[in-house]
Amino acid sequence: MIYFDNAATSKPDEECLKRAEKYLYNHYYNPSALYAEGYSIQLELREARKNILSLVSASGNFDLIFTSCGTEADNQAIFGGGKRGNVVTTLGEHSAVYSAVGELKQRGIDVRFAKLNSDGSVNTHDLLNLIDEKTSLVSVIHVSNETGAVNDISAISAKVKAKNVHTLFHSDGVQAFGKIDFKLTNNIDLYSISAHKIGGLKGCGALIKRKNLVIKPYIFGGGQEQGLRSGTENVFGIKNFEFAAVKRYSQISQNYYHVRKLNDLLWEKLDKTLFTRISPENNSPYILTVGVEELRGETILHEVNDKGLIIGTGSACASNEKKRYSRVILACGISESLADGILRFSFSPENTVEEIKKAAEILNGTVKNRKQIMS
């Protein structure tokens, strides 16, 4: 089976699982316990926190709150930061942000959505025009989970702060962390990441926050995670996350160029009379999104699945919304006829050139045959 849906979830790294195994079977103690074994686990969590932060910040100006997933991290950022006035975000956000700001709107917060460019990146001019003296939070996705477009959050956050220095800036970095080499700047207040997109396990994520930034907890209870995320810590998942993140970053450049080669090769081999490119040329190499006119992406997905190829039609989370067209793709200005046939291929460093060639053969043959049947 060829797996090209890594933006939805990735295969757990076996080496990292093996290293973390002892925290499941032997070092299973509660980190909040007062006995020596519990305290030793607390030290392990501090080490994980420090090591993950070091991958994206050399300044030491950030803290990290472990969560159950990227969605929870996004929600904590949105509900912790968007407490007054208005909140500005984009039409290209993952549902974890988009639905959360929708709830803020229900609670009386003025929510404003910036337009997208045709490639899925935010229209920065429109975003900045929406910010005023009452804007409490701006949230801009780092890498679009639907098109792979990369937003320059360092530049955007600086412009946001220049417009209103008191506005908090958050970014959903789930599709960027471990894939694109970058460092957080001091203009970025909150940043969400997830383990299972980079060879870690489902059920573990984190919200990185600027030091001394005061936000309220999203989950209340025993006061774990510096009082900001109660609940007994998932030590096994956290240590696995640490190992997977450190491993990915140790190979981030070679992985980037390998996956770029795969991305470019797939587009080269796809029949241009059948497929229309949606992703920009300078997108994250980990995502390639195309469209097929007059066919449903879901139909193609199932047909190629029967032939040994797993792909997506956009955000896996959005599939639960039961809507025919992706709101993000439509916001890019894509017609409904093309938006109906969206296919997303998302790669991992473990994918191979041979898989790309076979996938292209399957895709070209399947779509050509389906169009012949319909004509």
Residue pairs with C-beta under 8 A, 6 or more apart in sequence:
1 308
1 309
1 310
2 308
2 309
2 310
2 351
2 355
2 358
2 359
3 11
3 310
3 348
3 351
4 309
4 310
4 311
4 312
4 345
4 346
4 347
4 351
4 355
4 359
5 310
5 311
5 312
5 316
5 344
5 346
6 197
6 286
6 346
6 347
6 348
6 351
7 145
7 175
7 197
7 286
7 287
7 312
7 316
7 344
7 346
8 312
8 315
8 316
8 346
9 196
9 197
9 202
9 316
10 196
10 197
10 198
10 199
10 348
11 199
11 348
11 350
12 196
12 199
12 200
12 201
12 240
12 244
13 199
13 200
13 243
13 244
13 247
15 243
15 247
16 199
16 200
16 240
16 243
16 244
16 247
17 201
17 240
19 239
19 240
19 243
20 236
20 239
20 240
20 243
21 236
23 41
23 44
23 235
23 236
23 239
24 236
27 37
27 40
27 41
27 44
27 235
28 235
28 236
29 35
29 37
29 38
29 40
29 41
30 38
30 41
30 232
31 38
31 41
31 42
31 44
31 45
31 224
31 232
31 233
31 235
32 38
32 42
32 222
32 224
32 232
33 39
41 235
44 235
44 239
45 66
45 233
45 235
45 238
47 242
48 238
48 239
48 241
48 242
49 63
49 64
49 66
51 242
51 245
51 246
52 64
52 193
52 206
52 241
52 242
52 245
52 246
53 62
53 63
53 64
53 208
55 245
55 246
55 249
56 62
56 177
56 182
56 183
56 184
56 191
56 208
57 183
57 184
57 208
58 183
59 186
60 211
61 186
61 210
61 211
62 184
62 208
62 209
62 210
62 211
63 208
63 209
63 210
63 211
63 226
64 206
64 207
64 208
64 209
65 73
65 76
65 206
65 207
65 208
65 209
65 225
65 226
65 228
65 229
66 204
66 205
66 206
66 225
66 229
66 233
66 234
66 238
67 73
67 76
67 204
67 205
67 206
67 207
67 229
68 203
68 204
68 205
68 234
69 194
69 196
69 202
69 203
69 204
69 205
70 94
70 96
70 172
70 174
70 192
70 193
70 194
70 197
70 205
71 96
71 205
71 317
72 205
72 207
72 218
72 219
73 192
73 193
73 194
73 205
73 206
73 207
74 94
74 96
74 97
74 100
74 170
74 172
74 192
75 96
75 100
75 218
76 207
76 215
76 217
76 218
76 228
76 229
77 137
77 139
77 170
77 190
77 192
77 207
77 215
78 87
78 97
78 100
78 101
78 104
78 137
78 139
78 170
79 100
79 103
79 104
79 216
79 218
80 190
80 215
80 216
80 217
80 218
81 136
81 137
81 168
81 170
81 189
81 190
81 215
82 101
82 104
82 109
82 136
82 137
83 136
84 109
84 134
84 136
85 109
85 110
85 134
85 135
85 136
86 109
86 110
86 111
86 112
86 130
86 132
86 134
86 135
86 136
87 101
87 104
87 109
87 110
87 111
87 112
87 135
87 136
87 137
87 138
87 139
88 111
88 112
88 113
88 114
88 127
88 130
88 131
88 135
88 137
88 138
88 139
89 97
89 98
89 101
89 111
89 112
89 113
89 114
89 138
89 139
89 140
90 113
90 114
90 115
90 116
90 122
90 127
90 139
90 140
90 141
91 113
91 114
91 115
91 116
91 327
91 328
91 331
92 116
92 120
92 121
92 122
92 141
92 144
92 146
92 147
92 149
92 328
92 331
92 332
93 101
93 139
93 141
93 172
94 141
94 145
94 172
94 174
94 315
94 317
95 315
95 317
95 318
95 321
96 172
96 192
96 317
97 139
97 141
97 172
98 327
101 109
101 111
101 139
102 111
104 111
105 111
110 134
112 130
114 122
114 123
114 126
114 127
114 130
115 122
115 123
115 126
115 331
116 122
116 123
116 328
116 331
116 332
116 333
117 123
117 149
117 332
118 332
118 333
119 147
119 149
119 278
119 279
119 280
119 283
119 332
120 144
120 146
120 147
120 148
120 149
120 278
120 279
120 280
120 328
120 329
120 332
121 144
121 149
121 150
121 151
121 280
122 140
122 141
122 151
122 156
124 156
124 159
127 138
127 140
127 156
127 160
128 159
128 160
128 163
131 138
131 160
131 163
131 164
131 167
132 164
133 164
135 163
135 164
135 167
136 166
136 167
136 168
137 167
137 168
137 169
137 170
138 157
138 160
138 167
138 168
138 169
138 170
139 169
139 170
139 171
139 172
140 151
140 153
140 156
140 157
140 169
140 170
140 171
141 151
141 171
141 172
141 175
142 150
142 151
142 153
142 171
142 172
142 173
142 175
142 176
142 180
142 191
143 149
143 150
143 151
143 173
143 175
143 176
143 179
143 180
143 284
143 286
143 287
144 150
144 151
144 175
144 287
144 328
145 174
145 175
145 287
145 315
146 287
146 289
146 314
146 315
146 326
146 328
146 329
146 344
147 278
147 279
147 280
147 283
147 287
147 289
147 328
147 329
147 332
148 175
148 279
148 280
148 283
148 284
148 285
148 286
148 287
148 288
148 289
149 279
149 280
149 283
149 284
150 176
150 180
150 282
150 283
150 284
151 171
153 169
153 171
153 188
154 182
154 185
154 187
154 188
156 169
157 169
157 171
157 185
157 187
157 188
158 185
158 187
160 167
160 169
160 187
161 167
161 169
161 187
168 189
168 190
168 213
169 187
169 188
169 189
169 190
170 188
170 189
170 190
170 191
170 192
171 188
171 190
171 191
171 192
172 192
173 191
173 192
173 193
174 192
174 193
174 194
174 197
174 205
175 197
175 284
175 286
175 287
176 182
176 284
177 193
177 194
177 197
177 198
177 245
178 197
178 198
178 244
178 245
178 248
178 249
178 252
179 197
179 198
179 248
179 252
179 255
179 256
179 259
179 284
179 286
180 252
180 256
180 284
181 249
181 252
181 253
181 256
184 191
184 208
186 210
188 210
189 209
189 210
189 213
190 207
190 208
190 209
190 210
190 213
190 215
191 207
191 208
191 209
192 205
192 206
192 207
192 208
193 205
193 206
193 208
194 200
194 204
194 205
194 206
195 201
195 202
195 203
195 204
195 205
195 237
195 240
195 241
195 244
195 245
196 202
196 203
196 204
198 244
198 245
198 248
199 244
199 247
199 248
199 348
200 237
200 240
200 241
200 244
200 245
201 236
201 237
201 240
201 241
203 234
203 237
204 234
204 237
204 238
204 240
204 241
205 241
206 241
207 229
209 215
215 228
217 227
217 228
217 229
217 230
218 228
218 229
219 229
219 230
219 231
220 230
221 230
221 231
222 230
222 231
222 232
223 230
224 230
224 231
224 232
224 233
225 233
248 255
251 349
255 349
256 285
258 349
259 285
259 286
259 347
259 348
259 349
259 351
260 285
261 353
262 285
262 347
262 351
262 352
262 353
262 356
263 285
263 286
263 287
263 288
263 345
263 347
264 285
265 353
265 356
265 357
266 288
266 345
266 356
266 359
266 360
267 277
267 288
267 290
269 356
269 357
269 360
269 364
270 290
270 360
270 363
270 364
271 364
271 367
271 368
274 292
274 364
274 367
274 368
274 371
275 290
275 291
275 292
275 343
275 363
275 367
276 290
276 291
276 292
276 293
276 338
277 288
277 289
277 290
278 289
278 290
278 291
278 329
278 332
278 334
278 342
279 287
279 288
279 289
279 290
285 347
286 346
286 347
286 348
287 344
287 345
287 346
287 347
288 344
288 345
288 346
288 347
289 314
289 342
289 343
289 344
289 345
290 342
290 343
290 345
291 297
291 329
291 334
291 338
291 339
291 341
291 342
291 343
292 300
292 338
292 341
292 343
292 367
293 337
293 338
293 341
294 337
294 341
294 371
294 374
295 340
295 341
295 367
295 370
295 371
295 374
296 340
296 341
297 313
297 314
297 340
297 341
297 342
297 343
298 313
299 370
300 341
300 343
300 363
300 366
300 367
300 370
301 311
301 312
301 313
301 343
303 366
303 370
304 311
304 362
304 363
304 366
305 311
307 362
307 366
308 362
309 358
309 359
309 362
309 363
311 343
311 344
311 345
311 359
312 343
312 344
312 345
312 346
313 319
313 326
313 342
313 343
313 344
314 326
314 328
314 329
314 342
314 344
315 326
315 328
318 326
318 327
318 328
324 340
325 336
325 339
325 340
326 339
326 342
329 339
329 342
330 336
330 339
343 363
345 359
